[in-house]
């Protein structure tokens, strides 16, 4: 567990859960759900940000506008995973990068407005220094 998470209580976890479901939820609405005032919620969220628990607020876009894919990545032996991930996250359309166990070292969730642009983005990822191999699967649809 990262150090910044050690000082969280049940209310902090509930606030995080609510924001993960709806990052635009008002402090007043969060307060009603966790039993705190708007000011207390505002202070807790500010502290969560200052401690690095909440890194950023984002917008999740409906993929109906384009193409989504997952790219599995193997790193070169002895390369710096941190540096590789830093460079991969600079590629437009990269939404998330997760470290994995097993055959692949990481998985990248990415999107693009067209297959051509998706191919270009995958090529950029393949050319990142330290990337040994990639395998990509295009997302056909969301189930459930």
Wavefront OBJ file of the C-alpha trace (Angstrom):
o trace
v 0.000 0.000 0.000
v 1.462 3.402 -0.934
v 2.320 5.633 2.040
v -0.269 8.263 1.092
v -3.070 5.680 1.492
v -2.181 4.725 5.089
v -3.971 7.676 6.639
v -7.312 7.251 4.888
v -10.453 6.404 6.782
v -13.733 4.857 5.620
v -15.148 8.265 4.671
v -12.126 9.015 2.465
v -12.572 5.680 0.696
v -16.279 6.401 0.179
v -15.508 9.862 -1.241
v -12.977 8.314 -3.646
v -15.503 5.676 -4.696
v -18.180 8.316 -5.351
v -15.782 10.453 -7.397
v -14.673 7.437 -9.435
v -18.312 6.849 -10.369
v -19.044 10.527 -11.043
v -16.145 12.969 -10.994
v -18.569 15.870 -11.376
v -20.560 15.076 -8.236
v -20.916 18.227 -6.132
v -19.400 18.551 -2.673
v -22.930 18.965 -1.312
v -24.125 15.705 -2.876
v -21.032 13.856 -1.667
v -21.581 15.292 1.805
v -25.160 13.999 1.877
v -23.942 10.499 0.983
v -21.124 10.390 3.542
v -22.709 12.478 6.321
v -20.423 15.520 6.133
v -20.879 19.203 5.374
v -19.923 20.657 1.999
v -16.901 22.366 3.605
v -15.675 19.156 5.234
v -15.912 17.303 1.911
v -14.057 20.118 0.155
v -11.229 19.947 2.744
v -10.960 16.162 2.494
v -10.792 16.224 -1.301
v -8.150 18.975 -1.180
v -6.086 16.856 1.277
v -6.506 13.774 -0.929
v -5.137 15.815 -3.831
v -2.250 17.248 -1.783
v -1.267 13.757 -0.586
v -1.292 12.456 -4.152
v -4.157 10.014 -3.576
v -6.311 11.843 -6.127
v -3.974 12.571 -9.013
v -6.405 14.140 -11.466
v -10.023 14.433 -12.482
v -10.722 13.101 -15.972
v -13.480 12.709 -18.503
v -14.398 9.271 -19.817
v -15.418 9.545 -23.447
v -17.903 7.184 -25.056
v -15.904 5.158 -27.556
v -18.747 5.285 -30.042
v -16.821 8.057 -31.782
v -13.837 5.914 -32.765
v -11.747 2.801 -32.310
v -10.528 1.380 -29.013
v -7.747 -1.145 -28.531
v -5.557 -2.835 -25.960
v -1.878 -3.319 -26.660
v 0.113 -5.857 -24.672
v 3.787 -4.942 -24.342
v 6.982 -6.801 -23.571
v 9.951 -4.736 -22.397
v 13.594 -5.299 -23.338
v 15.531 -7.059 -20.573
v 17.276 -4.488 -18.381
v 15.280 -1.528 -19.690
v 13.653 1.034 -17.407
v 9.898 0.288 -17.155
v 9.292 3.733 -15.632
v 10.950 5.480 -18.599
v 9.121 3.275 -21.124
v 5.738 4.023 -19.539
v 6.569 7.739 -19.381
v 7.233 7.735 -23.119
v 4.184 5.611 -23.948
v 1.859 7.964 -22.050
v 3.016 10.794 -24.332
v 1.400 9.050 -27.323
v -1.923 10.677 -28.203
v -4.868 8.416 -27.404
v -3.178 6.442 -24.616
v -5.733 6.317 -21.822
v -4.168 3.968 -19.276
v -1.063 1.850 -18.816
v -1.112 -1.080 -16.387
v 1.784 -3.232 -15.198
v 1.089 -6.955 -15.570
v 2.315 -10.320 -14.412
v 2.864 -13.113 -16.893
v 4.064 -13.076 -20.484
v 3.603 -9.330 -20.990
v 5.021 -6.554 -18.859
v 2.276 -3.989 -19.470
v -1.036 -3.337 -21.181
v -1.989 -0.049 -22.822
v -5.585 1.061 -23.323
v -5.766 3.430 -26.283
v -8.190 4.936 -28.749
v -8.196 6.763 -32.065
v -10.802 8.220 -34.416
v -9.923 5.744 -37.204
v -8.093 2.476 -37.876
v -5.377 4.377 -39.732
v -4.713 6.639 -36.769
v -4.867 3.658 -34.407
v -2.155 1.956 -36.488
v -0.038 5.125 -36.342
v -0.365 5.242 -32.548
v 0.536 1.567 -32.184
v 3.612 2.181 -34.376
v 4.643 5.032 -32.064
v 4.332 2.701 -29.066
v 6.351 -0.011 -30.859
v 9.123 2.515 -31.489
v 9.454 3.599 -27.874
v 12.947 2.740 -26.674
v 12.820 -0.399 -24.513
v 9.693 -1.888 -26.120
v 10.617 -5.374 -27.312
v 7.307 -6.656 -28.643
v 3.618 -5.698 -28.847
v 0.379 -7.512 -29.484
v -2.790 -5.503 -30.090
v -6.471 -6.406 -29.946
v -9.119 -4.017 -31.276
v -12.134 -3.569 -28.988
v -15.275 -4.588 -30.846
v -17.897 -3.616 -28.265
v -18.485 -3.170 -24.564
v -20.387 -6.036 -23.004
v -22.586 -5.183 -20.064
l 1 2 3 4 5 6 7 8 9 10 11 12 13 14 15 16 17 18 19 20 21 22 23 24 25 26 27 28 29 30 31 32 33 34 35 36 37 38 39 40 41 42 43 44 45 46 47 48 49 50 51 52 53 54 55 56 57 58 59 60 61 62 63 64 65 66 67 68 69 70 71 72 73 74 75 76 77 78 79 80 81 82 83 84 85 86 87 88 89 90 91 92 93 94 95 96 97 98 99 100 101 102 103 104 105 106 107 108 109 110 111 112 113 114 115 116 117 118 119 120 121 122 123 124 125 126 127 128 129 130 131 132 133 134 135 136 137 138 139 140 141 142 143 144
